[in-house]
Amino acid sequence: MVVSNLPAFRTLLERVEAGLLCEDDARYPARILQLLNDEALHRRCQTNIQLYVREHAAWRHIARRHTDVYHSVVTVPDGKAEYVYFPEPEGYAESSAGDIPVTHRPVPAA
């Protein structure tokens, strides 16, 4: 990923350990080309992003955080709460159960 120099994006780059920062708008083209042309950088970013999503941003993590927030603001009488879990379909691309490779198709030259 190629991101602007906003604090939230800088923090994300530090957490994920993937991507390039643009200090100003003029640097975007060079950073994008750098990411596209440097195979090692591309693979490292791709691996780190996939790992970060699997460990921190998969739906199971998001659902757990939502449930934690609900429990922090709502009191449910004992014995009255019921949870329903619907597992993600087999092969679902965003499933945290396993990696499903994403293929990269370059844009054809005009």
N, C-alpha and C positions, 0 to 999 in steps of 0.2 A: 504494500500500500504506500501511496505517496500522499503525505498530508501537509497541511499548513502549520504554521508555527504558533498555533493556539495552545494554551496550557493543557487543555483536555487531550489534544492529539499528542502532545509531547509525552504526557503521562501514559497514554495508550501504547505509544512506541516503546517506552521503557518497560512496561508490563509484558508486552508480547515479544519484545526483542526481534521485531521484524518491521521492515519498511524504511522509508526515507523521509526526512523532514525538509520542507522548503521554507527557507528563511524569508523569501519574498516570492511574489507571483512570477517573476522573470525566471526563476529556477525550475519551475514545473517541467517544461519540456526536457531539460537536461536530466532531471531526476527520473522522469518516466522512461526515457531512453536508457539510462543507466540500469534501471531495474529490468527492462526488457532484454538488454544486451549482455548482462552479467549473469550467466547461467548459475554460478555458485550462489550469488546473492539471491537470485530468484528462488532457487531450491531451499535455501536457508529460511527465507521469509515464508515460503509456502509451508514448510514443515513446522515452523514456530507458530504460525497462525492456526494451523490445524490443531496443534497440541493445545494452544490457549483456548480455542473454542471448545474442544473436547473436555478440558479440565475446568473451565470457568464459565463458558457462555452457552453450553448445550441446553436444550429445553428442560432437562431434568434439574439443572441448576437454577434456571429462571423460575420454574414452578416451585422449587423449594423456597427460594427467596420470597416469592409472592405469598406462599403459605405462612412463612415466618412473619411477614408484615401483617397479614390478616389476624394471626394469633396475637400479635402485639396490640391490636386495637379492638378486637372483638372477644368477648367472653362467651364461650359456649357452655351451657349447662352439662355437667357430667352425664355421660350415657346418651346424650342427644346428638352427638356429632357422628357423621358418617362420611368416609372418604371413598371416592370412586377413582380407580386408576385405569386409564385406557392406554395400554402399551402402544408405542409407535409401530406402524406396520413394518414388516420385514423388508429390508432394503431401502427404507426411507432415507433420503440423502442427508438429512440433518440429524439422524439418529446418533445418540451418544454411545450406542451399543457397539459400534465398530466403525472403522474407516471405510468409506466408499470413495475410491479415487475419482477425482474430477479431472476431466480431460481438458486440455487447453487447445483451442483451435485458433491459430493466427488469422487475423483478418486478411483476406486476399488483397494483393496489390491491385490498385485501380488501373 
